[in-house]
Amino acid sequence: MGASLSRGRPNKGQSKKSKGAVAPVAWPVPPSPMQQTTFKWRIDGFSSLLDKDEGWIQSSVFEISGINWYLKLNPRDRKSGDKSEYVSLRLRLDDCSLRSDTVVESSFKFLIYDQSYGKHYEHQGSLVNYS
């Protein structure tokens, strides 16, 4: 999974010539070569999770661009009123790592390897969080 992030967003209704207070804006900065931009979550014995039927499990917390994240997985999720089961995977912010006035925009890509069938699956998405 890769993620690109930006913190803050300019107030589009405010002119550059305004003499009022202006909130600081942090513009997106490309990650340095040493900065972590991926997280790998290996789940050994995935089929045993199906047998346990415990609902949501959570990865360890990881940091990308100074923000703490974690993944949540439910191997037997269902849509309301649907009998079919599917695997849900969600990217979540660890709210404890953010100031209350922070806006986080991210784009991410999940790369999922199905060991049973030897196939890779890819899903891209975006997340906007106002804390």
C-alpha positions in Angstrom: 0.0 0.0 0.0 1.4 3.4 -0.9 0.0 6.7 0.3 0.6 10.3 -0.6 -0.5 12.9 1.9 -1.0 16.6 2.3 -1.8 18.4 5.5 -3.9 21.5 5.5 -5.9 23.2 2.8 -6.0 26.9 1.8 -9.1 28.8 2.4 -10.3 29.5 -1.2 -12.5 32.4 -0.2 -9.6 34.4 1.1 -7.6 36.9 -1.0 -3.9 37.0 -0.9 -4.1 40.7 -0.1 -6.3 40.2 2.9 -4.9 41.7 6.1 -6.8 39.3 8.3 -5.2 36.3 10.0 -4.3 33.5 7.7 -4.0 29.9 8.9 -0.7 28.3 7.9 -0.9 25.8 5.1 1.5 22.9 4.6 1.7 22.1 0.9 2.4 18.5 -0.2 6.0 17.6 -0.3 7.3 14.6 -2.2 8.6 11.9 0.2 12.3 11.7 0.6 14.0 8.5 -0.4 14.4 7.5 3.3 10.7 8.2 4.2 8.4 5.2 4.5 5.6 5.3 2.0 4.5 1.7 2.1 3.3 -0.7 4.8 3.2 -4.5 4.4 0.7 -6.5 6.5 1.3 -10.2 6.3 -1.5 -12.4 7.7 -0.3 -15.9 8.3 -3.2 -18.4 8.4 -5.8 -16.2 6.9 -8.2 -19.2 6.5 -8.1 -19.6 10.3 -9.6 -16.2 10.6 -12.6 -17.5 8.6 -13.0 -20.3 11.1 -12.9 -18.0 14.2 -15.5 -15.6 12.9 -14.2 -12.8 15.2 -15.2 -9.9 13.0 -12.7 -7.0 12.5 -9.0 -7.4 13.2 -6.5 -4.6 13.1 -2.9 -4.2 12.0 -0.2 -2.6 14.0 0.0 1.2 13.8 2.4 2.5 11.2 3.6 6.0 10.3 3.7 7.6 6.9 4.4 11.3 6.4 4.3 11.9 10.2 0.8 10.5 10.5 -0.1 7.3 12.3 -2.3 4.8 10.3 -3.6 1.3 10.7 -5.5 -1.2 8.6 -8.8 -3.0 9.6 -9.8 -6.3 8.1 -13.0 -8.3 8.3 -12.7 -11.6 6.5 -16.5 -12.2 6.7 -18.2 -8.9 6.1 -21.7 -8.5 4.8 -23.7 -5.7 3.4 -27.0 -5.0 5.2 -29.6 -7.5 4.2 -27.2 -9.5 2.0 -26.3 -13.1 2.6 -23.1 -13.1 0.6 -19.8 -12.6 2.5 -16.8 -10.7 1.3 -13.5 -9.5 2.7 -13.4 -5.8 3.8 -10.1 -3.9 4.2 -10.1 -0.3 5.4 -7.4 2.3 5.9 -7.8 4.3 9.1 -6.2 7.2 10.7 -5.0 7.0 14.3 -6.7 10.1 15.5 -4.3 10.4 18.5 -1.6 11.5 16.0 -3.5 14.6 14.7 -4.2 18.0 16.0 -7.9 18.8 16.3 -7.7 21.3 13.4 -5.9 19.1 10.9 -7.2 18.1 7.4 -5.6 15.0 5.9 -6.0 14.1 2.3 -4.5 10.9 1.1 -4.5 8.6 -1.9 -3.6 5.0 -1.4 -3.3 1.7 -3.2 -4.0 -1.8 -1.7 -2.1 -4.6 -3.3 -3.6 -7.9 -2.1 -2.1 -11.3 -2.8 -4.4 -14.3 -2.7 -2.1 -17.2 -1.9 -4.7 -19.8 -2.6 -5.1 -18.8 -6.2 -1.7 -17.1 -6.7 -3.3 -13.9 -7.9 -2.7 -10.2 -7.0 -5.6 -7.8 -6.6 -5.3 -4.0 -6.7 -7.6 -1.3 -5.3 -7.0 2.4 -5.3 -8.8 5.0 -3.2 -8.7 8.3 -1.5 -9.4 9.5 2.0 -10.2 13.0 3.4 -10.4 13.4 7.1 -11.4 16.6 9.0 -10.4 16.3 12.6 
